[in-house]
Amino acid sequence: MKARFCRFLLRLMGWRTEYDLPQVDKAVLCLAPHTSNWDFIIGKLIYSGLGRQVNFLIKQEWMRGPVGWWMRRRGAIGVDRDRRTSLTDKCIRILQEHDHIHLTITPEGTRKANPDWKKGFYYIALGAKVPILMLALDYREKTAKVLGLFTPTGDADADIKAIKRHYIGIHAKYPELFDLGETD
């Protein structure tokens, strides 16, 4: 979608952005909270409104026929959950094969409350040697925010807690479904 049209749609919906997106060629985008399908739509409009391409993972079933063509044009990368291959390894390879790619992952792994974030996004960034760009959608303020860049140290538990602390005070579309769990 054209950047101007995306910005127009966002203004109609009352959304604004509060950030300058860092200029990094490759990154894993940690997008939270994820409590609604609207998170995808709003997030995609925001990134496209900045004139940037963002990639995201989606079930392989969505990648067939005309829908698949349309999804690939929007940055979708199909994943087959039934295969016994490592999704983390696949994502690391995808990041290594591209000169410029921003791969969005929702660390909660579900739209339900999950205080125990999945660590795949972290291990993908660590393995591909790329930073984690922390993004938030605050539904109370209707604002998209960049919370900063984070470079994984290799201490997953401590790093995930540090990342979660950036999301304190962010309001999900469905607040009862956003649970940061332990941040200390």
VEXDREN-2710 file (C-alpha; in Angstrom, 1 decimal):
% VEXDREN-2710
k/r/px/py/pz
1/MET/0.0/0.0/0.0
2/LYS/1.1/3.5/-0.6
3/ALA/2.5/5.3/2.4
4/ARG/0.3/8.4/2.0
5/PHE/-2.9/6.2/1.8
6/CYS/-1.8/4.3/5.0
7/ARG/-1.2/7.5/6.9
8/PHE/-4.7/8.8/5.7
9/LEU/-6.3/5.6/7.0
10/LEU/-4.5/5.9/10.3
11/ARG/-5.6/9.5/10.8
12/LEU/-9.2/8.4/10.1
13/MET/-8.9/5.8/12.8
14/GLY/-7.4/8.3/15.2
15/TRP/-3.9/6.7/15.4
16/ARG/-0.6/8.6/15.5
17/THR/3.0/7.7/15.8
18/GLU/5.5/8.9/18.4
19/TYR/8.9/8.0/17.1
20/ASP/11.6/8.2/14.5
21/LEU/12.3/4.7/13.3
22/PRO/15.9/3.8/13.7
23/GLN/17.8/3.2/10.4
24/VAL/18.8/-0.4/10.7
25/ASP/19.0/-2.7/7.7
26/LYS/18.0/-5.8/9.6
27/ALA/16.0/-6.3/12.8
28/VAL/13.6/-8.6/14.6
29/LEU/10.6/-6.4/15.5
30/CYS/9.2/-7.3/18.9
31/LEU/5.6/-6.1/18.6
32/ALA/3.5/-6.1/21.8
33/PRO/0.9/-6.2/23.2
34/HIS/-0.8/-8.7/20.9
35/THR/-4.4/-9.1/22.1
36/SER/-6.4/-8.6/18.9
37/ASN/-6.2/-9.2/15.2
38/TRP/-6.4/-5.4/14.9
39/ASP/-2.7/-5.3/16.1
40/PHE/-1.7/-6.7/12.7
41/ILE/-3.7/-4.3/10.7
42/ILE/-2.7/-1.2/12.8
43/GLY/1.0/-2.3/12.8
44/LYS/1.1/-3.0/9.1
45/LEU/-0.6/0.4/8.3
46/ILE/1.9/2.2/10.6
47/TYR/5.0/0.6/9.1
48/SER/3.7/1.0/5.5
49/GLY/2.8/4.6/6.4
50/LEU/6.5/5.2/7.0
51/GLY/7.3/3.9/3.6
52/ARG/8.9/0.7/5.0
53/GLN/8.4/-2.9/4.2
54/VAL/7.9/-5.3/7.1
55/ASN/7.8/-9.0/7.0
56/PHE/5.8/-11.3/9.3
57/LEU/5.1/-15.0/9.8
58/ILE/1.8/-16.5/8.9
59/LYS/0.4/-20.1/8.6
60/GLN/1.4/-21.7/5.4
61/GLU/-2.3/-22.3/4.6
62/TRP/-2.7/-18.6/3.9
63/MET/0.0/-18.6/1.2
64/ARG/-2.0/-20.5/-1.5
65/GLY/-3.7/-19.0/-4.6
66/PRO/-4.7/-15.3/-4.9
67/VAL/-4.7/-14.8/-1.1
68/GLY/-1.1/-16.1/-0.9
69/TRP/0.0/-13.8/-3.7
70/TRP/-1.6/-10.8/-1.9
71/MET/-0.1/-11.9/1.4
72/ARG/3.4/-12.2/-0.1
73/ARG/3.1/-8.7/-1.5
74/ARG/2.4/-7.5/2.0
75/GLY/5.5/-9.2/3.4
76/ALA/4.1/-12.5/4.6
77/ILE/6.4/-15.5/5.1
78/GLY/4.6/-18.8/5.2
79/VAL/5.5/-21.3/7.9
80/ASP/4.5/-24.9/8.1
81/ARG/3.9/-25.7/11.8
82/ASP/3.5/-29.4/11.1
83/ARG/7.0/-29.9/9.9
84/ARG/9.7/-31.0/12.3
85/THR/12.0/-28.1/11.3
86/SER/13.1/-25.4/13.6
87/LEU/11.2/-22.2/12.9
88/THR/14.0/-20.3/14.7
89/ASP/16.6/-21.7/12.3
90/LYS/14.4/-20.9/9.3
91/CYS/14.0/-17.3/10.5
92/ILE/17.7/-16.9/11.1
93/ARG/18.4/-18.1/7.6
94/ILE/15.8/-15.7/6.2
95/LEU/17.5/-12.8/8.0
96/GLN/20.9/-13.8/6.8
97/GLU/19.8/-14.2/3.2
98/HIS/18.5/-10.6/2.9
99/ASP/20.4/-7.3/2.9
100/HIS/17.4/-5.5/4.3
101/ILE/14.6/-7.1/6.3
102/HIS/12.5/-6.3/9.4
103/LEU/10.8/-9.4/10.7
104/THR/7.9/-8.8/13.0
105/ILE/7.2/-11.3/15.8
106/THR/4.7/-11.1/18.6
107/PRO/6.6/-12.5/21.6
108/GLU/3.4/-13.5/23.5
109/GLY/2.8/-16.1/20.7
110/THR/-1.0/-15.8/21.2
111/ARG/-3.7/-13.2/21.7
112/LYS/-4.5/-14.7/25.1
113/ALA/-2.8/-13.6/28.3
114/ASN/0.6/-15.2/28.4
115/PRO/3.1/-13.9/31.0
116/ASP/5.7/-16.4/29.7
117/TRP/6.8/-14.8/26.4
118/LYS/8.1/-17.2/23.8
119/LYS/11.8/-16.8/23.4
120/GLY/11.9/-17.5/19.6
121/PHE/12.1/-13.8/18.7
122/TYR/15.1/-13.4/21.0
123/TYR/17.0/-16.5/19.7
124/ILE/16.3/-15.4/16.1
125/ALA/17.9/-12.0/16.8
126/LEU/20.8/-13.6/18.7
127/GLY/21.4/-16.2/16.0
128/ALA/21.2/-13.7/13.1
129/LYS/23.2/-11.2/15.0
130/VAL/20.6/-8.4/14.5
131/PRO/19.1/-6.0/17.1
132/ILE/15.6/-6.3/18.5
133/LEU/13.5/-3.3/17.7
134/MET/10.8/-3.0/20.4
135/LEU/7.5/-1.6/19.1
136/ALA/4.3/-1.0/21.0
137/LEU/0.7/-0.3/20.1
138/ASP/-0.9/1.7/22.9
139/TYR/-4.7/1.5/22.4
140/ARG/-5.6/4.0/25.2
141/GLU/-3.5/6.7/23.6
142/LYS/-4.0/5.3/20.0
143/THR/-0.3/5.7/19.6
144/ALA/2.4/3.5/18.0
145/LYS/5.7/3.8/19.9
146/VAL/9.3/2.7/19.3
147/LEU/10.6/1.7/22.7
148/GLY/14.2/1.3/21.5
149/LEU/16.7/-1.1/20.1
150/PHE/17.9/-4.0/22.2
151/THR/21.0/-6.1/21.5
152/PRO/20.8/-9.6/22.9
153/THR/23.6/-10.5/25.3
154/GLY/23.1/-14.3/25.4
155/ASP/21.4/-14.3/28.8
156/ALA/17.9/-14.9/27.5
157/ASP/16.1/-14.8/30.9
158/ALA/17.6/-11.5/32.0
159/ASP/17.3/-10.0/28.5
160/ILE/13.6/-10.9/28.2
161/LYS/12.9/-9.4/31.6
162/ALA/14.7/-6.2/30.4
163/ILE/12.7/-6.1/27.2
164/LYS/9.4/-6.6/29.1
165/ARG/10.2/-3.6/31.3
166/HIS/10.0/-1.4/28.3
167/TYR/6.3/-2.4/27.9
168/ILE/5.2/-1.4/31.4
169/GLY/2.4/1.2/31.1
170/ILE/1.5/0.2/27.5
171/HIS/-2.3/-0.4/27.1
172/ALA/-3.5/-3.3/25.0
173/LYS/-6.8/-3.3/23.1
174/TYR/-7.9/-5.9/25.6
175/PRO/-5.9/-5.1/28.7
176/GLU/-6.9/-8.2/30.6
177/LEU/-5.1/-10.3/27.9
178/PHE/-1.8/-8.5/28.3
179/ASP/0.3/-10.0/31.1
180/LEU/4.0/-9.1/31.3
181/GLY/4.6/-11.6/34.1
182/GLU/7.9/-11.3/35.9
183/THR/10.0/-8.2/35.0
184/ASP/12.4/-8.1/38.0
END
